[in-house]
Amino acid sequence: MEIIDKNVAMLSNFEVHDLLASLQTNTKGKKPNGRAQNLATITYETNEYLSKTPCALQDAKIIKDFLNDLKLVKLTKAEKLQLLNLRPVTQVELQLLVEEMEERLSEEETAALLERVAALPCPQPDQPEPPVESDTMDTNS
């Protein structure tokens, strides 16, 4: 991978969500036109999507604590960001995010990393409604 611009930073989903929410707040009541309407639509839809992901429950302190916990593990900034955004729950998912994981991390470090990711606040999945059972049975079989 070639680094083109060292001054470009990566943003977490939390940072993007926070930025978009503040943009929406600042533009409320203003009537967008043309290109601004397209930008407003993209901003709205992206913010709506992110509000349903775990990043909506995060704050700067949670992220700072999480990144401080990861200082003991030798991970790149991009890998840490992916752990924060994607929240792997299995070793296979973790292996897809951390390059050469078997050589870089011990089994204990891998387990501890998965535990730390699991400890991040996460929204409860929507509970599916139980199936409706019919009181009548078809006896003409």
MODELLER restraints for C-alpha pairs under 7 A, 6 or more apart:
rsr = mdl.restraints
at = mdl.atoms
rsr.add(forms.Gaussian(group=physical.xy_distance, feature=features.Distance(at['CA:12:A'], at['CA:81:A']), mean=6.23, stdev=0.5))
rsr.add(forms.Gaussian(group=physical.xy_distance, feature=features.Distance(at['CA:12:A'], at['CA:85:A']), mean=6.48, stdev=0.5))
rsr.add(forms.Gaussian(group=physical.xy_distance, feature=features.Distance(at['CA:13:A'], at['CA:55:A']), mean=5.93, stdev=0.5))
rsr.add(forms.Gaussian(group=physical.xy_distance, feature=features.Distance(at['CA:13:A'], at['CA:85:A']), mean=6.04, stdev=0.5))
rsr.add(forms.Gaussian(group=physical.xy_distance, feature=features.Distance(at['CA:14:A'], at['CA:55:A']), mean=4.76, stdev=0.5))
rsr.add(forms.Gaussian(group=physical.xy_distance, feature=features.Distance(at['CA:14:A'], at['CA:56:A']), mean=6.65, stdev=0.5))
rsr.add(forms.Gaussian(group=physical.xy_distance, feature=features.Distance(at['CA:14:A'], at['CA:58:A']), mean=6.61, stdev=0.5))
rsr.add(forms.Gaussian(group=physical.xy_distance, feature=features.Distance(at['CA:17:A'], at['CA:47:A']), mean=5.77, stdev=0.5))
rsr.add(forms.Gaussian(group=physical.xy_distance, feature=features.Distance(at['CA:17:A'], at['CA:50:A']), mean=6.07, stdev=0.5))
rsr.add(forms.Gaussian(group=physical.xy_distance, feature=features.Distance(at['CA:20:A'], at['CA:43:A']), mean=6.21, stdev=0.5))
rsr.add(forms.Gaussian(group=physical.xy_distance, feature=features.Distance(at['CA:20:A'], at['CA:47:A']), mean=6.09, stdev=0.5))
rsr.add(forms.Gaussian(group=physical.xy_distance, feature=features.Distance(at['CA:21:A'], at['CA:47:A']), mean=6.72, stdev=0.5))
rsr.add(forms.Gaussian(group=physical.xy_distance, feature=features.Distance(at['CA:50:A'], at['CA:56:A']), mean=6.68, stdev=0.5))
rsr.add(forms.Gaussian(group=physical.xy_distance, feature=features.Distance(at['CA:54:A'], at['CA:121:A']), mean=6.95, stdev=0.5))
rsr.add(forms.Gaussian(group=physical.xy_distance, feature=features.Distance(at['CA:54:A'], at['CA:122:A']), mean=4.94, stdev=0.5))
rsr.add(forms.Gaussian(group=physical.xy_distance, feature=features.Distance(at['CA:54:A'], at['CA:123:A']), mean=5.83, stdev=0.5))
rsr.add(forms.Gaussian(group=physical.xy_distance, feature=features.Distance(at['CA:57:A'], at['CA:121:A']), mean=6.34, stdev=0.5))
rsr.add(forms.Gaussian(group=physical.xy_distance, feature=features.Distance(at['CA:57:A'], at['CA:122:A']), mean=6.77, stdev=0.5))
rsr.add(forms.Gaussian(group=physical.xy_distance, feature=features.Distance(at['CA:58:A'], at['CA:121:A']), mean=6.91, stdev=0.5))
rsr.add(forms.Gaussian(group=physical.xy_distance, feature=features.Distance(at['CA:79:A'], at['CA:97:A']), mean=6.27, stdev=0.5))
rsr.add(forms.Gaussian(group=physical.xy_distance, feature=features.Distance(at['CA:79:A'], at['CA:98:A']), mean=6.04, stdev=0.5))
rsr.add(forms.Gaussian(group=physical.xy_distance, feature=features.Distance(at['CA:82:A'], at['CA:97:A']), mean=6.84, stdev=0.5))
rsr.add(forms.Gaussian(group=physical.xy_distance, feature=features.Distance(at['CA:87:A'], at['CA:117:A']), mean=5.97, stdev=0.5))
rsr.add(forms.Gaussian(group=physical.xy_distance, feature=features.Distance(at['CA:88:A'], at['CA:94:A']), mean=5.58, stdev=0.5))
rsr.add(forms.Gaussian(group=physical.xy_distance, feature=features.Distance(at['CA:89:A'], at['CA:114:A']), mean=6.25, stdev=0.5))
rsr.add(forms.Gaussian(group=physical.xy_distance, feature=features.Distance(at['CA:89:A'], at['CA:118:A']), mean=6.78, stdev=0.5))
rsr.add(forms.Gaussian(group=physical.xy_distance, feature=features.Distance(at['CA:95:A'], at['CA:101:A']), mean=5.94, stdev=0.5))
